[in-house]
Amino acid sequence: MGFTEKQEFLVNSSWESFKQNLPGYSVLFYTIILEKAPAAKGMFSFLKNTPEVKDSPQLQAHAEKVFQMVRDAAVQLRATGEVVLGYTKVGAIHIQRGVVDPHFVVVKEALLKTIKEASGDNWSEELNTAWEIAYDELAISIKKAVKLGMIYC
């Protein structure tokens, strides 16, 4: 069974909820990441020299990009059954930053907790599962890009 129309709708509608408070949800997202993996702070240029997670245009832009990529993955899954990265340098960026498999787990957990918060009363296990599937498929595509990047480095 592929990604359903309802799953795509759930991701899209909760994406809209996320965007309504981009500053707050961006801070929440990175706060959760750094609670789980404090050493990851240095991987984000906009967090390197700050004592705590603070709202900034760079923080918001990166959070929006991460959530948008997952949302786009949901749309692709519904349309084609697979996720193809539109941004060709994503593998190289992840190699440069030293991203490894455990980082994907931490980001997934932070993403799901943030979406739960953003969704409020609309949160459900079904919504969680839709985001989880979309994220997992995106992560697979990014990991493939990382492997390809390592081959060509």
PEDAGI-V857285 format. One record per pair of residues at least 12 apart in sequence whose ideal C-beta (glycine too) atoms are under 10 Angstrom apart, sorted by the first residue. I is the first residue (numbers start at 1). J is the second residue. If there is no record, write none. Layout:
# PEDAGI-V857285
I&J  I&J
This chain:
# PEDAGI-V857285
2&77  2&78  2&79  2&80  2&81  2&82  2&133  3&73  3&74  3&75  3&76  3&77  3&78  3&79  3&80  3&81  3&82  3&83  3&130  3&133  3&134  3&137  4&77  4&78  4&126  4&130  4&133  5&78  6&78  6&126  6&127  6&130  7&74  7&77  7&78  7&126  7&127  7&129  7&130  7&131  7&133  7&134  8&71  8&74  8&75  8&76  8&77  8&78  8&79  8&130  8&134  9&74  9&78  9&127  9&130  10&74  10&115  10&119  10&122  10&123  10&124  10&126  10&127  10&128  10&129  10&130  10&131  10&134  11&67  11&70  11&71  11&72  11&73  11&74  11&75  11&77  11&78  11&115  11&127  11&130  11&131  11&133  11&134  11&135  12&71  12&74  12&75  12&78  12&130  13&119  13&122  13&127  14&67  14&71  14&114  14&115  14&116  14&118  14&119  14&120  14&122  14&123  14&124  14&127  14&128  14&130  14&131  15&64  15&67  15&68  15&70  15&71  15&72  15&74  15&115  15&118  15&119  15&131  16&71  16&118  17&115  17&117  17&118  17&119  17&120  17&122  17&123  18&63  18&64  18&67  18&68  18&71  18&111  18&114  18&115  18&117  18&118  18&119  19&64  19&67  19&68  19&71  19&118  20&118  21&117  21&118  22&55  22&59  22&60  22&61  22&63  22&64  22&67  22&118  23&54  23&55  23&56  23&57  23&59  23&60  23&63  24&55  24&60  24&114  24&117  24&118  25&60  25&63  25&64  25&67  25&114  25&115  25&117  25&118  26&53  26&55  26&56  26&58  26&59  26&60  26&61  26&62  26&63  26&64  26&66  26&67  26&114  27&52  27&53  27&54  27&55  27&56  27&59  27&60  27&63  27&114  28&53  28&63  28&110  28&113  28&114  28&117  28&118  29&53  29&59  29&62  29&63  29&66  29&67  29&107  29&110  29&111  29&113  29&114  29&115  29&117  29&118  30&44  30&46  30&47  30&52  30&53  30&54  30&55  30&59  30&62  30&63  30&66  30&110  30&114  31&52  31&53  31&110  31&113  31&114  32&53  32&106  32&107  32&109  32&110  32&111  32&112  32&113  32&114  32&117  33&47  33&53  33&103  33&106  33&107  33&109  33&110  33&111  33&113  33&114  34&47  34&52  34&53  34&106  34&110  35&53  35&106  35&109  35&110  36&102  36&103  36&105  36&106  36&107  36&109  36&110  37&102  37&103  37&105  37&106  37&107  37&109  37&110  39&98  39&103  40&97  40&98  40&99  40&102  40&103  40&106  40&107  41&53  42&97  42&98  43&94  43&96  43&97  43&98  43&99  43&103  44&58  44&59  44&62  44&97  45&58  45&62  45&97  46&58  46&59  46&60  46&61  46&62  47&59  47&62  63&110  63&111  63&114  65&87  65&90  66&107  66&110  66&111  66&114  66&135  66&138  67&111  67&114  67&115  67&118  67&131  67&135  69&83  69&85  69&86  69&87  69&90  69&134  69&135  69&138  69&141  69&142  70&83  70&107  70&108  70&111  70&115  70&130  70&131  70&132  70&133  70&134  70&135  70&136  70&137  70&138  70&139  71&131  71&134  71&138  72&84  72&85  72&86  72&87  72&134  72&138  73&85  73&131  73&133  73&134  73&135  73&136  73&137  73&138  73&139  73&140  73&141  73&142  74&130  74&131  74&133  74&134  74&135  74&137  74&138  75&134  76&134  76&137  76&138  76&141  77&130  77&133  77&134  77&137  77&138  78&134  81&137  82&137  82&140  82&141  83&134  83&135  83&136  83&137  83&138  83&139  83&140  83&141  83&142  83&144  84&141  85&138  85&141  85&142  85&144  85&145  87&142  87&145  88&145  89&145  89&149  90&138  90&141  90&142  90&145  90&146  90&149  91&141  91&142  91&143  91&144  91&145  91&146  91&147  91&148  91&149  91&150  91&152  92&145  92&146  92&148  92&149  92&150  92&152  92&153  93&142  93&145  93&146  93&149  94&142  94&143  94&145  94&146  94&149  95&145  95&146  95&147  95&148  95&149  95&150  95&153  96&149  99&142  99&143  99&146  100&143  100&146  101&139  101&143  101&146  103&139  104&135  104&136  104&138  104&139  104&140  104&142  104&143  105&139  107&135  107&139  108&131  108&132  108&135  108&136  108&138  108&139  111&131  111&132  111&134  111&135  112&127  112&128  112&129  112&131  112&132  112&135  113&128  114&131  115&127  115&128  115&130  115&131  115&132  115&135  116&128  116&131  119&131
